[in-house]
Amino acid sequence: MTYSEMLKTAISNTDLSLSKICTKINQYGFNLNKGYLSKLQNGKKPPASDKVNLILSEVLKIDHLELRAAAYREKLPQDVLEKLKQASNSA
């Protein structure tokens, strides 16, 4: 599952609007707006930073490691990702 799919699923599983999610995130000291959150869940923006993902996972009640792992898979250059896959297959 991609980062945006994971985020979209988590958002749809809550009873919260994007605005309410952003309000909760803003309580953690991050100024996040619903336009940015919408772009994240629709794959129109690259995955958010670790700090934002940690708070998103807290607000959306999802596993922060899974969300961060999905973000890293998309952020890592393809050659590095392939090297990591090779290393894990040989271990």
C-alpha distances in whole Angstrom, upper triangle without the diagonal:
4,7,8,6,6,10,11,10,12,15,15,16,19,22,22,22,21,25,25,22,23,27,25,23,27,29,27,29,26,27,24,24,22,22,20,18,18,17,14,12,13,12,16,16,15,13,16,18,18,21,19,16,18,20,17,16,19,20,17,17,14,14,14,14,10,10,12,10,7,11,13,10,11,14,16,18,17,20,19,16,17,20,18,17,20,22,19,20,24,24
4,5,5,6,9,10,11,12,14,15,17,19,22,22,21,19,23,24,20,21,25,24,22,25,27,25,27,24,24,21,22,20,20,17,15,15,14,11,10,11,9,13,13,11,10,13,15,16,19,17,14,17,18,15,15,19,19,16,18,14,14,14,14,10,9,11,10,6,8,10,8,8,11,13,15,15,18,18,15,17,20,18,17,20,22,20,21,25,25
4,5,5,6,9,10,11,12,14,15,17,20,19,19,17,20,21,17,18,21,20,18,21,23,22,23,20,21,18,18,17,17,14,12,13,12,8,8,10,8,11,10,9,7,9,12,13,15,13,10,13,15,12,12,16,16,14,15,12,12,12,12,9,7,8,8,5,6,9,8,8,10,13,16,16,19,18,15,18,21,19,18,22,23,21,23,26,26
4,5,5,6,8,10,10,12,14,16,18,17,17,14,18,19,16,16,20,20,18,20,23,22,23,20,20,16,16,15,14,12,10,10,9,6,4,6,5,9,9,9,8,10,14,15,17,14,12,15,16,12,13,17,16,14,16,14,15,14,15,12,9,12,12,9,9,12,12,10,13,16,18,18,22,21,19,21,24,22,22,25,26,25,26,30,30
4,5,5,6,8,10,10,12,15,17,17,17,15,19,20,17,18,22,21,20,23,25,24,25,22,23,19,19,17,17,15,13,12,12,9,7,8,8,12,13,12,11,14,17,17,19,17,14,17,17,14,14,17,17,14,15,13,14,15,15,12,10,13,13,10,11,14,13,12,15,18,20,20,23,23,20,22,25,23,22,26,27,25,26,30,30
4,6,5,6,9,10,11,13,16,16,16,15,19,19,15,17,20,19,18,21,23,21,23,21,22,18,19,17,18,16,13,13,13,10,8,10,11,14,14,13,11,13,15,15,17,15,12,14,15,11,10,14,14,11,12,9,10,11,12,9,7,11,11,8,10,13,13,13,15,18,20,20,24,23,19,22,24,22,21,25,26,23,25,28,28
4,5,5,6,9,10,11,14,13,13,12,15,15,12,14,17,16,14,18,19,19,20,18,18,15,15,13,14,12,9,10,11,8,5,9,10,13,12,12,10,11,14,14,15,12,10,12,12,9,9,12,11,9,11,9,11,11,13,11,8,11,12,10,10,14,14,14,16,19,21,22,25,24,21,24,26,24,24,28,28,26,28,31,31
4,5,5,6,9,10,13,12,12,11,14,15,12,14,18,17,16,19,21,21,23,20,20,16,16,13,14,13,10,9,10,8,5,7,9,12,13,14,12,14,17,18,18,15,13,16,15,12,12,15,13,10,13,12,14,15,17,14,11,15,16,13,13,17,17,16,18,21,24,24,28,27,24,26,29,27,26,30,31,29,30,34,34
4,5,5,6,9,12,12,13,13,17,16,14,16,19,18,18,21,23,22,24,22,22,19,19,16,17,16,13,12,14,12,9,11,13,16,17,17,15,16,19,19,20,17,15,16,16,13,12,15,14,10,12,10,13,14,16,13,12,15,16,13,15,18,18,17,20,23,25,25,29,28,25,27,29,27,26,30,31,28,29,33,33
4,6,5,7,10,10,12,12,15,14,11,14,17,15,15,18,19,19,21,19,20,17,17,15,17,16,12,13,15,12,9,13,14,17,17,17,15,15,17,17,17,15,12,14,13,10,9,11,10,6,8,7,10,12,14,12,10,14,15,13,15,18,18,18,20,23,26,26,30,28,25,28,30,27,27,31,31,28,30,33,33
4,5,5,8,7,8,8,11,11,9,11,14,13,13,16,18,18,20,18,18,15,14,12,14,14,10,10,13,11,8,11,14,16,16,17,15,15,18,18,18,15,13,15,13,10,10,12,10,7,10,10,13,14,17,15,13,16,18,16,16,20,20,20,21,25,27,28,31,30,27,30,32,30,30,33,34,32,33,37,36
4,5,7,8,9,10,13,13,11,14,17,16,17,20,21,21,24,22,22,18,17,14,16,16,13,12,15,14,10,12,15,18,18,20,18,18,21,22,22,18,17,18,17,13,14,15,13,10,12,12,16,17,20,17,15,19,20,18,19,22,22,22,24,27,30,30,33,32,29,32,34,32,31,35,36,33,35,38,37
4,7,9,11,12,15,14,12,16,17,16,17,20,21,21,24,22,23,20,20,17,19,19,15,15,18,16,13,16,18,21,21,22,20,20,22,22,22,19,17,18,17,13,13,14,12,8,10,10,14,16,18,16,15,19,20,18,20,23,23,23,25,28,31,31,34,33,30,32,35,32,31,35,35,32,34,37,37
4,5,8,10,12,11,9,13,14,13,14,17,18,19,21,20,21,18,17,15,18,18,14,15,18,16,14,17,19,21,22,22,20,20,22,21,21,18,16,17,15,12,12,12,10,7,9,11,14,16,19,18,16,19,21,20,21,24,25,24,26,29,32,33,36,35,32,35,37,34,33,37,37,35,36,40,39
4,7,10,12,9,10,13,14,13,15,18,18,20,22,21,21,19,18,15,18,19,16,16,19,18,16,18,21,23,24,25,23,22,24,24,23,20,19,20,17,15,15,15,12,10,12,14,18,20,23,21,20,23,25,23,24,28,28,28,29,33,35,36,39,38,35,38,40,37,37,41,41,38,40,43,42
4,7,8,6,6,10,10,10,12,14,15,17,19,18,18,15,14,12,15,16,13,13,17,16,14,17,20,21,21,23,21,20,22,22,21,18,17,18,15,13,14,14,10,9,12,14,18,19,22,21,19,22,24,22,22,26,27,26,28,31,34,35,38,37,34,37,39,37,37,40,41,38,40,43,42
4,5,5,6,9,10,11,12,14,16,18,19,17,16,14,12,9,12,14,11,11,14,15,13,15,18,19,19,21,20,19,22,22,21,18,18,19,16,14,15,16,12,11,15,17,20,20,24,22,20,22,25,23,22,26,27,26,27,31,33,34,38,37,34,37,40,37,37,41,41,39,41,45,44
4,5,5,6,9,10,10,12,14,16,17,15,13,10,8,5,9,10,7,7,11,11,10,13,15,16,16,18,17,16,18,20,18,15,15,17,14,12,14,15,11,11,15,16,19,19,22,21,18,20,23,21,20,24,25,23,24,28,30,32,35,34,32,35,37,35,35,39,39,37,39,43,42
4,5,5,6,9,10,10,13,15,15,14,12,9,7,6,9,11,9,10,13,14,14,16,18,18,18,20,19,17,20,21,19,16,17,18,15,13,16,16,13,13,17,19,22,21,24,24,21,22,25,24,22,26,28,26,26,30,33,34,38,36,35,38,40,38,38,42,42,40,43,46,45
4,5,5,6,9,10,11,13,15,14,13,11,10,9,13,14,11,13,16,16,15,18,20,21,20,22,20,18,20,21,19,16,17,17,14,12,15,14,10,11,14,17,20,20,23,23,20,22,25,24,23,26,28,27,28,31,34,36,39,37,35,38,40,38,38,42,42,40,42,45,44
4,5,5,6,9,10,11,13,12,12,9,9,8,12,12,9,11,14,13,13,16,18,19,18,19,17,15,17,17,16,12,13,14,10,8,11,11,7,8,11,14,17,16,20,19,16,18,21,20,19,23,24,23,24,27,30,32,35,33,32,35,37,34,34,38,38,36,39,42,40
4,5,5,6,9,10,11,9,8,6,6,6,10,10,8,11,13,13,13,16,18,18,16,18,16,14,15,16,14,11,13,14,10,9,13,12,9,11,14,16,19,17,21,21,17,19,22,21,19,23,25,23,23,27,30,32,35,33,32,35,37,34,35,39,39,37,40,42,41
4,5,5,6,9,10,9,9,8,8,9,13,13,12,14,17,16,17,20,21,21,20,21,20,17,18,19,16,13,15,16,12,11,14,13,10,12,15,18,20,19,23,23,20,21,25,24,23,26,28,27,27,30,33,35,38,36,35,38,40,37,38,42,41,40,42,45,44
4,5,5,7,9,9,10,10,11,12,15,15,13,15,18,17,17,20,22,22,21,21,19,16,17,17,14,12,13,13,9,9,12,10,7,10,12,15,17,16,20,21,18,19,23,22,21,24,27,26,26,29,32,34,37,35,33,37,38,35,36,40,39,37,40,43,41
4,5,5,7,6,8,7,9,11,14,12,11,14,16,14,15,19,20,20,18,18,16,13,13,14,11,8,10,10,7,7,10,9,7,10,12,14,16,15,18,19,16,17,20,20,18,21,24,23,23,26,29,31,34,32,30,34,35,32,34,37,37,35,38,40,39
4,5,5,5,5,6,9,11,14,13,12,16,17,16,18,21,22,21,19,20,18,15,15,16,13,10,13,13,10,11,14,13,11,14,16,18,20,18,21,22,19,20,23,23,21,24,26,25,25,28,31,33,36,34,33,36,37,35,36,40,39,38,41,43,42
4,5,7,9,10,12,14,18,17,15,19,21,19,20,24,25,25,23,23,21,17,17,17,14,12,15,14,10,12,14,12,10,14,16,18,20,18,22,23,20,21,25,25,23,25,28,28,27,30,33,36,38,36,35,38,39,36,38,41,40,39,42,44,43
4,6,9,10,13,16,18,17,15,19,20,19,20,23,24,24,22,21,19,15,14,14,10,10,12,11,7,10,12,10,10,14,15,17,18,16,19,21,18,18,22,22,20,23,26,25,24,27,31,33,35,33,32,36,36,33,35,38,37,36,39,41,39
4,7,9,12,15,18,16,16,19,20,19,21,24,24,24,21,21,19,15,14,14,11,10,13,13,10,12,15,14,13,16,18,20,21,18,21,23,20,20,23,24,21,23,27,26,24,27,30,33,36,33,32,36,37,34,36,39,38,37,40,43,41
4,6,9,12,14,12,12,16,17,15,18,20,20,20,17,17,16,12,11,12,9,8,11,12,9,11,14,13,13,15,18,19,20,17,20,21,18,17,21,21,19,21,24,23,21,25,28,30,33,31,30,34,34,32,34,37,36,35,38,41,39
4,7,10,12,10,11,14,15,15,17,19,20,19,16,17,16,13,13,15,12,10,13,15,12,12,16,16,14,17,20,21,22,20,22,23,20,20,23,23,20,22,25,24,22,26,28,31,34,32,31,35,36,34,36,39,39,38,41,43,42
4,7,9,7,7,11,12,11,13,16,16,16,13,15,14,11,12,14,12,9,12,13,11,10,14,15,13,14,18,18,20,18,21,21,17,18,21,20,18,20,23,21,20,24,27,29,32,30,29,33,34,32,34,37,37,36,39,41,40
4,6,6,6,9,10,11,13,15,16,15,13,15,15,13,15,17,16,12,14,17,14,13,16,17,14,16,19,20,22,20,23,23,19,20,23,22,19,23,25,22,22,26,28,30,34,32,31,34,36,34,35,39,39,38,40,43,43
4,5,5,6,9,10,10,12,14,13,13,15,15,14,16,18,17,14,15,17,15,13,16,17,14,14,18,19,22,20,23,22,19,20,23,21,19,23,24,22,22,26,28,30,34,32,31,34,36,34,35,39,39,38,40,43,42
4,5,5,6,9,10,11,12,11,11,14,14,13,16,19,19,15,16,19,17,15,18,20,17,17,21,21,23,22,24,23,20,21,23,21,19,22,23,21,21,25,27,29,32,31,30,33,35,34,34,38,39,37,40,43,42
4,5,5,6,9,10,11,9,8,10,11,10,13,16,15,12,13,16,15,13,16,18,16,16,19,19,21,19,21,21,17,18,20,18,16,19,20,18,18,21,23,25,29,28,27,30,32,30,31,35,35,34,37,39,39
4,5,5,6,9,10,10,9,11,10,9,13,15,14,11,11,14,13,10,13,15,13,12,16,16,18,17,19,18,14,16,18,16,14,18,19,17,18,21,24,25,29,28,26,29,31,29,30,34,34,33,35,38,38
4,5,5,6,9,8,9,12,12,12,16,18,18,14,14,17,16,13,16,18,15,14,18,18,20,19,21,20,16,18,20,17,16,19,20,18,19,23,25,26,29,29,27,30,32,31,31,34,35,34,36,39,39
4,6,5,6,5,5,9,10,11,14,17,18,14,14,18,17,14,17,19,18,17,20,19,21,19,21,20,16,17,19,16,14,18,18,15,16,20,22,23,26,26,24,27,30,28,29,32,33,32,34,37,37
4,5,5,6,5,7,7,8,11,14,15,11,11,14,14,11,14,16,15,14,17,16,17,16,17,16,12,13,15,12,11,14,15,12,13,17,19,21,24,23,22,25,27,25,26,29,30,29,31,34,34
4,6,8,8,10,9,10,14,16,17,13,12,15,15,12,13,16,15,13,16,14,16,16,17,15,12,14,16,13,12,16,16,14,15,19,21,22,26,25,23,25,28,26,26,30,31,29,31,34,34
4,6,8,10,11,13,16,19,20,17,15,19,19,15,17,20,18,16,19,18,20,19,20,18,15,17,18,14,14,17,17,14,16,19,21,22,25,25,23,25,28,27,27,30,32,30,32,35,35
4,5,7,8,11,15,17,19,16,15,18,19,16,17,20,20,18,20,18,19,18,19,17,14,15,16,12,11,14,14,11,13,16,17,18,22,22,20,22,25,24,24,27,29,28,29,32,33
4,7,9,12,15,18,20,17,16,20,20,17,19,22,21,20,23,21,22,21,22,20,17,17,18,15,13,16,16,13,14,17,18,19,23,23,22,24,27,26,26,30,31,30,32,35,35
4,6,8,12,15,16,14,14,17,18,15,18,21,20,19,22,20,21,19,20,18,15,15,17,14,11,14,14,11,11,15,16,18,22,21,20,23,25,24,25,28,29,29,31,34,34
4,6,9,12,14,12,12,16,17,15,17,20,20,19,21,19,19,17,17,16,13,12,13,11,8,10,11,8,8,11,13,15,18,18,17,20,22,21,22,25,26,25,28,30,30
4,7,9,11,9,8,12,13,11,13,16,17,16,18,16,16,13,14,13,9,9,10,8,5,8,10,7,7,11,14,16,19,17,16,20,21,20,21,24,24,24,26,29,29
4,7,8,6,6,10,11,9,12,14,15,15,17,15,15,12,13,13,10,9,12,11,7,10,12,11,10,13,16,19,21,20,19,22,24,22,23,26,26,26,28,31,30
4,5,5,6,9,10,10,12,14,15,16,17,16,15,12,13,14,11,9,12,12,8,10,13,12,10,13,16,19,21,19,18,22,23,21,23,26,25,25,28,30,29
4,6,5,6,9,10,10,12,14,15,16,14,13,9,10,12,9,7,10,11,9,9,13,13,12,14,17,20,22,19,18,22,22,20,22,25,24,23,26,28,27
4,5,5,6,9,10,11,13,14,15,15,14,10,12,14,11,10,13,14,12,13,17,17,15,17,21,24,26,23,22,26,26,24,25,29,28,27,30,32,30
4,5,5,6,9,10,10,12,14,13,13,10,13,14,11,10,14,14,11,13,17,16,15,18,21,24,26,24,23,26,27,25,26,30,29,28,31,33,32
4,5,5,6,8,10,10,11,10,10,7,9,10,7,6,10,10,9,11,14,14,13,16,20,22,24,22,20,24,25,22,23,27,26,25,28,30,29
4,6,5,6,9,10,10,10,9,6,8,10,8,8,11,13,11,13,16,17,16,19,22,24,26,24,22,26,26,23,25,28,27,25,28,31,29
4,5,5,6,8,9,10,11,8,12,13,11,11,15,15,14,16,19,19,19,21,25,27,30,27,25,29,30,27,28,32,31,29,32,34,33
4,5,5,6,8,8,10,8,12,12,9,10,14,13,12,15,18,17,18,21,24,26,29,26,24,28,29,26,27,31,30,28,31,34,33
4,6,5,5,5,6,5,9,9,7,9,12,12,12,15,17,17,18,21,24,26,28,26,24,27,28,25,25,29,28,26,29,32,30
4,6,5,7,8,7,11,12,11,12,15,16,16,18,21,21,21,24,28,29,32,29,27,30,31,28,29,32,31,29,32,34,33
4,6,8,11,10,14,15,13,14,18,17,17,20,22,22,23,26,29,31,33,31,29,32,33,30,31,35,34,32,34,37,36
4,6,9,10,13,13,11,14,16,15,16,19,20,20,22,24,28,29,32,30,27,30,32,29,29,33,33,30,32,35,34
4,7,9,12,12,11,14,16,16,17,20,21,22,23,25,29,30,32,30,27,30,32,28,28,32,32,29,31,34,32
4,6,9,8,8,11,13,12,14,16,18,19,20,22,26,26,29,27,24,27,28,25,25,28,28,25,27,30,29
4,6,5,7,9,10,11,13,15,16,17,19,20,24,25,27,24,22,24,25,22,22,26,25,22,24,27,25
4,5,5,6,8,10,11,12,14,16,16,18,22,23,25,22,20,23,24,21,21,25,24,22,24,27,25
4,5,5,6,8,10,10,12,14,15,16,20,20,22,19,17,20,21,17,18,21,20,18,21,23,21
4,5,5,6,9,10,11,13,14,15,19,19,21,19,16,19,20,17,17,20,20,17,20,23,21
4,5,5,6,9,10,11,12,14,18,19,21,19,17,20,21,18,19,22,22,20,22,25,24
4,5,5,6,9,10,10,12,16,17,19,17,15,18,19,16,17,21,20,18,21,24,23
4,5,5,6,9,10,10,14,15,17,14,12,15,16,13,13,17,17,15,18,20,19
4,6,5,7,9,10,14,14,17,15,12,15,17,14,14,18,19,17,19,22,22
4,5,5,6,9,12,13,16,14,12,16,17,15,16,20,20,19,21,24,24
4,5,5,6,10,11,13,11,9,13,14,12,13,17,17,16,19,21,21
4,6,6,9,9,11,10,7,10,12,10,11,14,15,14,16,19,20
4,6,8,9,12,11,9,12,15,13,14,17,18,18,20,23,23
4,7,9,12,10,9,13,14,14,15,18,19,19,21,23,24
4,6,8,6,6,10,11,10,12,15,15,16,18,20,21
4,6,5,6,9,10,11,13,15,16,17,19,20,22
4,5,5,6,9,10,11,12,14,15,16,19,20
4,5,5,6,9,10,11,12,14,15,17,19
4,5,5,6,9,10,11,12,14,16,17
4,5,5,6,9,10,11,12,14,16
4,5,5,6,9,10,11,12,14
4,5,5,6,9,10,11,12
4,5,5,6,9,10,11
4,5,5,6,9,10
4,5,5,6,9
4,5,5,6
4,6,5
4,6
4
